[in-house]
Amino acid sequence: MLSVCATVVVSDKQAVCGLERFVYETPFTQDGRAHGELGEQFKRKTIITTSHAFPYIKTRLAVISREQVAHSSLCLCVVMTQ
């Protein structure tokens, strides 16, 4: 079973509640290295959905779904400019 443990730091004026989806990005290349030449770089965006909304009474929440989207360097540039 996959679980997520999130630590959120907020200021006095911010309120964070009701979070069920978390996104993180990981760089990679097709040959398995984390970094490479500009044309070889890709970025994998992973979106996970937890069983309960954060914050919850437990510190670890079960992950109920996971989506992965890979962006090439050209597509990544277009996404970042929007």
Backbone bond lengths (Angstrom), bond angles and torsions (degrees), N, CA, C in turn:
res aa  C-N    CA-C-N  psi(-1)  N-CA   C-N-CA  omega(-1)  CA-C   N-CA-C  phi
1 M - - - 1.435 - - 1.528 108.09 -
2 L 1.306 115.71 135.73 1.456 122.24 178.58 1.516 108.48 -96.07
3 S 1.346 116.22 136.74 1.457 119.74 177.89 1.510 108.67 -133.92
4 V 1.319 115.90 158.88 1.453 121.86 179.78 1.517 108.21 -121.56
5 C 1.311 116.05 139.97 1.453 122.03 175.89 1.519 106.28 -121.95
6 A 1.312 117.67 113.50 1.462 121.82 -174.85 1.516 110.43 -110.14
7 T 1.308 114.72 139.41 1.447 121.70 173.39 1.519 106.71 -122.82
8 V 1.304 116.79 118.26 1.452 121.50 -177.58 1.518 108.48 -114.43
9 V 1.317 116.49 127.66 1.458 121.96 177.71 1.518 107.35 -105.89
10 V 1.315 116.67 122.19 1.461 121.02 -178.54 1.519 109.59 -128.19
11 S 1.312 115.23 156.89 1.457 119.25 176.00 1.523 109.35 -84.49
12 D 1.304 116.41 177.95 1.466 121.02 -178.99 1.520 112.35 -63.90
13 K 1.321 117.83 -26.74 1.458 121.28 -174.68 1.515 113.26 -92.01
14 Q 1.325 118.03 -7.30 1.452 121.38 -177.99 1.523 110.26 -101.70
15 A 1.312 114.89 148.88 1.461 120.37 173.94 1.522 107.94 -129.77
16 V 1.310 116.52 128.20 1.450 121.27 179.30 1.522 107.64 -118.98
17 C 1.322 115.39 116.22 1.456 119.18 176.54 1.516 109.04 -156.44
18 G 1.293 116.14 156.19 1.453 121.59 178.24 1.521 114.49 78.59
19 L 1.324 118.26 21.59 1.464 120.67 179.78 1.520 109.64 -84.44
20 E 1.333 116.67 122.27 1.461 121.95 175.54 1.515 112.09 -117.62
21 R 1.330 117.23 -19.83 1.458 121.36 -177.28 1.520 109.87 -116.54
22 F 1.326 115.29 133.99 1.455 122.22 -179.91 1.529 108.01 -126.26
23 V 1.325 116.87 142.03 1.460 122.50 -177.57 1.519 108.86 -123.64
24 Y 1.313 116.56 134.29 1.461 120.25 170.72 1.522 108.90 -139.56
25 E 1.328 115.70 151.58 1.454 122.20 -176.49 1.521 110.02 -118.68
26 T 1.338 115.72 141.55 1.450 122.13 -177.99 1.531 109.20 -131.71
27 P 1.347 118.28 125.91 1.463 119.19 175.41 1.520 110.92 -76.39
28 F 1.345 116.50 149.16 1.462 120.64 176.26 1.521 109.66 -160.63
29 T 1.324 116.40 166.59 1.453 123.42 172.07 1.524 108.12 -122.64
30 Q 1.322 116.81 164.67 1.466 120.51 -177.98 1.528 112.26 -64.91
31 D 1.349 117.63 -27.78 1.461 119.34 -179.01 1.528 113.51 -90.37
32 G 1.344 117.86 8.36 1.458 121.33 172.81 1.513 116.27 100.65
33 R 1.343 118.24 -12.12 1.460 119.55 178.57 1.523 109.58 -75.16
34 A 1.323 116.65 155.22 1.461 121.05 179.49 1.526 111.53 -74.72
35 H 1.344 117.78 -34.31 1.462 121.85 -178.25 1.520 109.25 -135.03
36 G 1.335 116.56 156.63 1.452 121.38 178.89 1.513 109.61 -163.36
37 E 1.330 116.00 -160.83 1.457 120.97 176.83 1.531 109.38 -64.58
38 L 1.321 116.02 159.97 1.461 120.94 -174.65 1.524 112.38 -56.41
39 G 1.324 117.11 -42.69 1.462 120.13 -179.16 1.514 114.18 -71.64
40 E 1.331 118.09 -15.91 1.465 122.72 -178.26 1.519 112.84 -94.41
41 Q 1.322 117.42 -10.08 1.460 120.07 -172.21 1.529 111.78 -81.72
42 F 1.302 114.56 139.39 1.455 123.58 174.14 1.513 107.24 -130.01
43 K 1.323 116.52 163.14 1.452 120.63 174.88 1.528 107.45 -133.06
44 R 1.332 115.18 128.94 1.457 121.45 179.74 1.523 108.43 -100.75
45 K 1.324 116.60 120.76 1.460 121.59 176.57 1.526 107.60 -99.38
46 T 1.323 116.39 123.38 1.461 121.87 179.75 1.516 108.62 -112.75
47 I 1.329 115.74 127.82 1.462 122.42 179.99 1.518 107.09 -116.60
48 I 1.338 116.11 119.66 1.460 119.84 179.51 1.527 109.55 -114.96
49 T 1.323 115.06 145.41 1.462 122.49 177.58 1.516 107.66 -116.79
50 T 1.330 116.57 131.17 1.460 121.03 -177.45 1.528 111.04 -97.52
51 S 1.324 115.47 164.64 1.461 121.35 -176.94 1.526 112.79 -71.22
52 H 1.317 117.21 -28.05 1.466 121.93 178.95 1.523 108.86 -132.86
53 A 1.311 115.85 158.72 1.467 120.33 178.32 1.529 109.90 -74.71
54 F 1.325 115.81 147.33 1.461 122.08 177.75 1.515 108.22 -92.56
55 P 1.278 123.40 140.44 1.460 127.32 -2.30 1.530 111.63 -78.02
56 Y 1.309 115.38 148.98 1.451 123.29 -179.67 1.518 107.26 -131.14
57 I 1.314 117.74 164.59 1.460 120.99 -175.70 1.533 111.26 -64.61
58 K 1.327 117.57 -29.82 1.463 121.16 176.98 1.525 109.27 -88.86
59 T 1.319 116.07 150.60 1.462 119.56 179.50 1.523 112.14 -84.55
60 R 1.324 118.24 -19.42 1.464 121.84 177.21 1.520 108.83 -118.03
61 L 1.324 114.86 134.79 1.456 120.88 179.96 1.521 109.58 -118.45
62 A 1.325 116.69 141.15 1.459 120.99 178.48 1.522 109.79 -70.95
63 V 1.328 116.06 140.92 1.458 121.91 176.63 1.519 107.83 -90.04
64 I 1.350 116.12 123.99 1.464 119.38 -177.81 1.524 112.97 -99.97
65 S 1.335 117.68 -21.63 1.462 119.24 174.75 1.523 109.89 -151.92
66 R 1.338 114.58 154.12 1.459 120.76 179.58 1.518 108.75 -142.81
67 E 1.335 116.18 128.06 1.458 122.25 176.49 1.520 107.81 -116.12
68 Q 1.328 116.44 143.56 1.459 120.60 175.67 1.519 109.01 -128.90
69 V 1.336 115.19 134.29 1.456 122.19 177.24 1.516 107.03 -128.86
70 A 1.343 116.93 128.42 1.460 120.86 179.05 1.521 109.09 -104.67
71 H 1.333 116.43 133.93 1.459 122.60 178.70 1.523 108.83 -116.31
72 S 1.337 116.56 134.31 1.459 120.55 173.70 1.520 109.06 -77.10
73 S 1.331 117.24 173.13 1.461 119.94 -177.76 1.521 111.39 -63.86
74 L 1.330 119.05 -38.30 1.460 121.45 178.67 1.518 110.90 -67.87
75 C 1.314 117.05 -47.07 1.465 121.25 178.62 1.535 110.25 -62.77
76 L 1.322 116.27 -37.94 1.461 121.49 179.18 1.512 111.23 -61.11
77 C 1.336 116.57 -41.09 1.476 120.09 178.09 1.514 111.23 -63.30
78 V 1.312 117.33 -39.98 1.461 121.17 178.96 1.530 110.30 -66.36
79 V 1.324 117.28 -43.59 1.462 121.57 179.81 1.518 111.38 -63.45
80 M 1.333 116.88 -40.91 1.463 120.22 -177.09 1.527 112.75 -71.06
81 T 1.328 118.46 -24.67 1.460 121.22 -179.76 1.515 112.18 -83.47
82 Q 1.308 119.01 -12.33 1.473 121.16 -179.00 1.504 111.23 -82.96
